[in-house]
Amino acid sequence: MGKRKVFSKTDLSVPQVEHSREGAGRIVVLSEEIPPAKTTVSFGRNITRMQKFDFARWYARGIDPITYACQRQIERFLVRQDDVIEATTVASHCKGGLRHFLDYLVLRATSLNRGLTLADIDRALIDDFLGYLSDLGISPHSQRGHYSNAKSILNALGRRGLFPLVTAGDDATFPRNPFPNIGPHQGETPLPTRQRQALAMALRQAVMPIFHDDVQVTGELLAYALLTVALHTGRNATPLLEMGADCLHPHPKDGSVFMILRKRRGYTSSKIALRGESGAERWQESTPTVKTNVERLIRRVLTLGESLRAEAPGDFKERVWLYRVHRGSGLGRVIALNGGTVAQAIKKLVAEHGLTDTDGQPLRINISRLRKTFANRIFELLEGDIATTAIALGNTPQVTGRNYLAPSNDAKRNWQFMGELLVEELMTGRIGATYHTTAMGRCSDPVYGQYAPKQEGATCFSFLNCLRCKHYVVTGDDLHRLFSFYFRVLAERARMNKRRWEREYAHIPRLIDNYIVAEGLRRGVFKPATVETERERARRAPHPFWSCDVVDNLGVFA
């Protein structure tokens, strides 16, 4: 008896690019399929404000085959074909990279005075697209983000054979490293101590009405509650927004509970313990803990949302952050908190409480920044224990050290060393007593000092060591030079390998901010107004010595 022939089943509901193959395997999209009857793609519910994306404006512009193929690919992503990615990621692909890529193709078709097809996607086109992104006047990190989003879509089309995808060699469709020397995007920076304390106080006041008996639950009030949880737990935005009503679980220790959040990536969960503790207690267990008021806040939100769950849409019934729309469109509907509502609440919080950064500008707050603030705070409390800090974040030590912690271990040692020396200088009252003016401030012994050449008549140019030198002093009159050096060091980040910058330069701005300036303000050596004036002056018009045109490479001063 012969083998039985097995026919593979094709799901006709999966979006396909209707095409034919001509000679030499060239793909031709069937013109009768363009444009499709429906040009709008719906992403469904996701944590962004973007619910749909309309391809209509790119049809009949000379790029129809590519537009059609991209639309079908987005539709395939949404039904989990070719790659398993979330709707939020697909929305990001469209909002960023794909939008810019299709705009660029329209310009290219116009300049060539002919229509473009899938066969036109090659290395030359991608190189020109990179040039187009560069001309948009956006940051290199933004350029890379848009390029990566577009590449994800094009890669999927190429793997399916819809255009000749070259994966290796000089003619590879996608260059191996189109953005050299900018390093991985570090995202947000942690909030300094003063700003973190000001934010915590503002959130405490803003969220208090939620405990009143006659409270009207709004998206804004829930956003303040969510930000409070984020500040004290360091969780990511998506798991927090999608918290389930069963997020609190018993803890083996009396008076404590686990908060468990689902993580989409890897289909895992993160766990953090909530319990009461005195201010003197330190983090002693492998599972991180936070004060019990966070648990109380979550339970209050769950109580207020209990009556709304029956009315909530099916996929929101088990969410924590539910509220009824009180005005505008959808009046009376029960909806769940989303990223857009949180962003609007942050703007209002910053404005009403006058939250500002060190430059006097409105404080930039988002959940990513709160997570990094949490990470650095825990790292500080644990006195450099990166392993336990990683557990608190739910990451590996490698990921935590690379992406979340502001200073490296070397920078931390330099930071502590600088603090000891600077405090000694300030307490002895020697600042400004006997000094020689330098490009960094003032030096009491530029010839035989700690890092000086120690030769009669020789001048010390070891300016990168000034902050660690016991002979270095700075007064209010030197702040312009100091901040000019500060911004010159920051400019080096875009000019060299990330690891080298972290190893050799990253500690310098932190030493200036957290020891020289902070300690000088505390002891009254500097006036706050003078510090801010000189910082802005150095940013706009740096001291000639630290101009990029004068000093091309800081390495000469190492």
N, C-alpha and C positions, 0 to 999 in steps of 0.2 A: 504494500500500500504506500503510495507516494506521499510526500509531505504536503500538508495542507497549506495553501497559500493564504497569508494573512494580509489584509488590506488595512493600511493605517487610516485612521479617521481624522478628518479635517474639521475643525470648528469654524463653521461659516460665519459665526458672529465676530471673529477676530478680524480687526481692520487689516486690509491688504492694499498694497499699491498695485492697481490694475495696470499691467504693462505687457509688452511683447519684446522679443529679442530679435534684433536684426543681425546682419552678417557680422562676424567677429565678436559675437556675444554682446553687442551694444544694446543697452536697455532703452526702450522707448515707451514712455507713459502714454496710455491711450487718451487721446484728446477729448473723446466724448465723456470721459470721467471728470473733466476739469471745467469749471470748479465743481466740487461735490455739492450735493443738495444742501448739506449743512456745513457751514464753514466755522461754526463756533464749537470749541471743545470745552466741556464742563469738567472741572476738577473735583466736584463734589465738596463735601465738608473737609476743611483742613484748617490749620491754625493761622493761616495768612488771610488777608482780606481778598485775595485774588481767587474768585470762584470760577472764572471762565476766561478763555482767550479766543479772540476772533481773528481768523486768518484772512478775512474778506479783503482787507486793504492791500494785500500783497498779490491778489489774483489780478490777471489782465495787466500786469506791470512788466511783462517780459521774462518772468521767472516761474511761470505756472508749474512746470514739472517738479521743480525743487520744492516750491511751497506745498504742493499736494503731497509729496513724499514726506515732508516734515510733519504735516498735519496728521497723516496716517501713523507716523512713528510715535507721535505724542499720544494718539489714541491707543496704540498698542501698549505703550508704557502703562497707561491707566488701567488696562486689563491684565497687567502683570505678564506681558510678553517681552521676550528679548532680555529683560533685566527686571529684577524685583526691587522697585523703588517706590517710595511713598508719594502720594498726591502732592504733598508740600514741595517735594524735590522737583516733580514734574512742572509745577507752577513756577518754580525758580528758574528752571531751564527755559521756559517761555518768556518770562518777564525780563530776564537778563540776556543771556546769550543768543537765543533764537531771534528775538526781536531785532537786535543789532545786526545779526547775520543777514536776515532777510532785507533789512534796510540797505546794507552794503551791497547785496546782490542787485537790488534795483538800480543803484548808482552805477554798478559795473555794466549791467545790461545797457543802460542809457549811453555810457561812454563808448561801448563797443558797437552800438547801433544794431544790436541783434539780440534775440532771445537766448537765455541760458538754459541748459539742460543738465541732468545729473552727470553726464559725461564731462562737464566743465569743472567738476569738483576735483581739483588736483593740488599739488604743492604750491604752484604759482598763485592760485586763487586764495589758498589759506594764508600765504605770506602777505598778500595784499589786504586780506581781512585784518591781519595783525596790525598792519600800517594804518588801516581805517580806525581801529580801536585806539591806537596811539594818538591820532589826530582829534579824538573826541575831547581831549583835555581832562581826562579822568586819571586817577592814581594808577600806578602799575598794578597794585593789588586788585583794583576794580577791573582793569583790563584783563588780568589773568582769570578772574571769576567769570566774566562774560565769555571769554574764549573757552574755558573749561565746560561751561554749560552748553555752548554750541557744539563743541567737540563730542560731548556725550551723545547728542542726537545724530550727528553725522557718522560717528563710529558705528552706531547701531545700523544705520542704512548701509554702510560699507560692508559690515559683516554679513548682511543679508544679500550682498552681491548686486546692490542697486547702482553702484558706481565702482570703478576700479580702485579699491583701497590698497595702497602700497604701505606696508608695515615696517620696512627696513631700508637702509641705504640713504644716499643723498637725496633721492627723489621721494622719500617717505611722505605720504600725504600730510601727516602732522609732524612738525619739527619736534625733535626730542626735548629740547629745553628752550622754548621761545621767550622765557622771561628769566634770564640769568641774573644772579646777584641780588635778587630782591628777597630771597629766602622765603620760608613758609610764612603765611599770614598769621601773625600772632593775635589778631583780633583785638578785643578790648584790653585796656589796662586796668589793674585793680584800683579801687578808690583809695586815696590817701586817708590816713586816720581821721583827720578833722572832717573831711567830706563824708566818710562813712558814718561818723557819729552824728553829723547834722542830718543825714538821710534817715538814720534810725529814729531820731527824735521826730522828724517830720512824719514818718510812717506811723509812729506810735500815736500821734495826735490824729492823723487822718483816718486811722482804722478804728478808733475808739467808739464811734457811733454804732458799729456793728453789734455791740454788746447791749445797746439800749432796747427796751421792750418794744418801743414803737418804731423801730428802725424800718426804713424803706430800702430794700436791697436793690442796689443799682450796679451796673457794670463797673462804674468807677470805684465804688466801695469794695467790690470783690477784687478789683485789680490791686487796690492798696493791700488787701489781705494776702493776695498771691505774692506780691512783692515782698511783704514781710516774711513769708515762708521762704521765698527764694534767698533773701538776705541771710537768714539763719540756718539754712540747710544746704545751700550751694547746688541745688538741683538745676537741670537744664530746662529750657522753656517748654518744649513739647511734652515731656513727662508731667510737668507741673500743670499745664493747661488741660491735659487729659487725665488728671487724677480721678480715680474711681471712688465711689462712695465707700468701698471696702478697703480704703488705703491704710487704715489704722488696724494694727494686729497686736495681740497680746505679747508682752515681753516677759521672759522668765524672771526678771527682777521687778519687785514690787514698785509701784509708782511710775513705771515706764511703759512705753508702747513703741512698736515699730511703725514707721511710716514707709510703706512699700509702693514704689512707682514702677510702672511698666515702661521699658525702653524699647522703642521700635527697632532700633539697630541691633541685630542679633537676637531679637525676641527674648530679651532677658529682663531682669528687674533690678532696681537699686533699692537698698534698704538703709534707713537711718533711724537711730533710736531717739525718741523724744522723752525727756525726763526732767524732773526738777533737780537743781543742784545749786549750791551756794556759789557766790562769786569767787571764792577762794579755791574751789575745786578745779582741778586740771583734767585734761582729756587723758584718761588712763586706760580705757578699753579699746580693743581693736575696732569695734563698731562705734562710729562717732555719735555723740549725743548733743542735744541742744536743750535750751530751757523749756520748762513745761508750758509757758504761755503760748508757744506755737501749737502744741497739741490742743490747748483750750480754744485757740482761734479756729483751728480746723474743725473741731467738734461743733463750734457755734455755727460755722458756715454750713456744715452738714445738717444741723437742726433746721436752719432757715430754709434750706433747699428741699427738705423732705416733702413738703406739700406740693412742690413744683415737679417732682419726678414723674408723676402720673401724666402730666400734660406735656412733658418734654418730648421732642422727636425721638424715634426709636433708638438711634445711635447716641443720644445724649442722656438717656434715662439714668445711667449709672455715673454720670459726671458729678464732680463736687461743685464746680463753679457755675451754678445755674441762677438765672434771674429773669424777671418779667420786664419786657420792653415797656417803658413808661411814657415815651413820646416818639414822635416821628413815625416813619413807616414801620409796619409790623406791630403797632400798638397792641399790647396785651399778650403777645406771643411769649412763650418761654424759650430762651436761647441760652447758649453756653458762652462763657467768656472766650475771647479770641485775642490774638496778638495785636490787632489794630486797636481794640478797646484799651488794652494795657498801655499801648504807646500814647494814646490820648490822655489817659489818666496820669502818666508820668509827666507829660508837658504841663498839666494843670498843677501837679504837686510841686514841680520845680518852680513854677511862676508864683504860686501862692505862698510858698515858704522861702522864697529868695535863695534857693540853693545855687551856689556858684562854684566854679573851679578856681584854680590858683591864678588864672588870668582874668578873673572877674566875669567870665562868660557863663551862661546858664549851664548847670551841671548836666553832663551827658550820662543818662542812666538807661540801662537795659538789663535783661536777665543774664546775658553773657557776662557783663561787667560785674554783676553781683556774684556770679559763680567764681570769677577770678579773685574778687575781693575776699570771698569766703576761703578760697584755697590759700591765699597768702596770709590771712589771719590765722588759720590753723597751723600753717607752717611756722609762723612766728611763735604761737603758743607752745608748740611741740619742740621748740628750739632746734629746728632743722631736721626733724624726723620725717624724711620724705616718704618713707614706706607707709606710715600711718596716715600721713596727709593724703596719699594716693587712695587708701582705703576710704577715707572720708569723702573723697570725690567719686569713688566707684571706678577708678582708672588704675592703670599700671603705673609704677614709679617712673618709667621712662616717659610715658605720655604726660604725666603730671609735671615732671621737671621741664619737659620741652615746651609745653603749651600753657601752663597755668602759673608757674612760679616766676615772679618778677626777677629776683637776683639769682645768679648761679652760686654755687658753693664758694668759689673764689671771691666773687663779689661780696658775699656775706662776710667773709673774713676781713676783706679790705674795709668794708663798711664799719665793722666793729672796731678795727684798728684805728680808723680815721676818727671815730667818735671819741676814743680814749685820748688821742692826741689833741683834738680840738678842745675838748672840755678842759684839759690841762692848760692849754694856751689861754682860754678865756678866764679860768679861775685865777691864774697867776697875774692877770692884768697886763700882760706883755704886748697885747695887740696895739700896734701903732707906736710903741715906745721907741724902738730902734729898728729901722727897716730900710730896704732898698726897693724901689719900684720895679716890678717885673711885668711880663705880659699876662700873668695870672693873678696878680695882686701885689703882695709885698713879701720880702724875704729878709730875715735878720742876718743871714750869712750866705750870700750867693757864691762865695769862693770856696769856703771849707765846710759848707753845709752837708746835710745827710746824703744828698744825691748830687752834690756839686762836684766839679772836676778836681778840686783840691790842688790846684796849681795857681800860683800867683799870676794875676793878670788874665786868667781864663774866666769866661762867662758861662754860667750854668744855663743850659737849654733843656734840661730834663723836666719839661713842664708837665708831662703826664704823671710824674711822681710828686708834684707839688702837694696834692691833697693828702698824701701820706707822709709828707716831710714835717719833722718837728720844728723846722725853721720857718714854715709858711704861715703867714698871717693875712687877714683880710679885714678891711673896714668898709663902711658904707660908701666911701669914695671909690672903692675898687669893684663894686658890683657890676658895673658895665663891662669891664674886662672879664670878670668871672662868668657872667651870663653869656657873653660872646663866645667864650670857650665852651660853655655848656651846649649851646646850639650848634657849634662847630662839630662837637663830638657826636651829637645826634645825627648830623648830616652824614656821618661815616657809615650809618646802617645801610644806606643804599649803594655804597661803593665797595663793599667787601663781603666775604663769606660770613654768614650769620654766626657760625661757631667762633670764628676769630673775633668778631665784634663783641660777642658775649664774654669771651675770655679776656680781651684786652681793654675794652672800653665801656662795657655796659654798667660797671659799678660807678663810673665817674658821675653821671647825672644824679644818681641816687645819693651819693655822698654829698653833693652840693645841695640838693633839696632837703635831705633829711637830717643833716648834721650842721653844715655851715649855715644855711639860711635859717633852718628851724631853731637851732641853738642860739644863733645871733638874735633872732626875734624874741626868743624867750628871755634872754638876758638884757634886752634893750639896746644891744649894740647896733642893730638895724631898726629902722622905722618901717612899718608895713607899707606905707605909701611909697617910700623910697625903693623898697624891694620890687614892688609891682611896676613902678615907673621904669626902673633900670632893666627889669626883665623884658618889658615891651620894647624899650629902646634898643636893647641888644638884638631882639628878634628882627626889628625893622632895619636897624643900621648898626651892624656889628662893629666892634673895635677893629681898626685896620689890620692889626696883627693877626686876627683870627678870620679874616676874610678868605673865602675859598680861592680867590684870585691870587692871594699872597702865599697861603699855605696850601699846597696841593695835597700833601700827604702828611697826616699826623705822625706817621711812623718815624719821621726824622727827629721827633722829640722824645722818643721812647728811651 
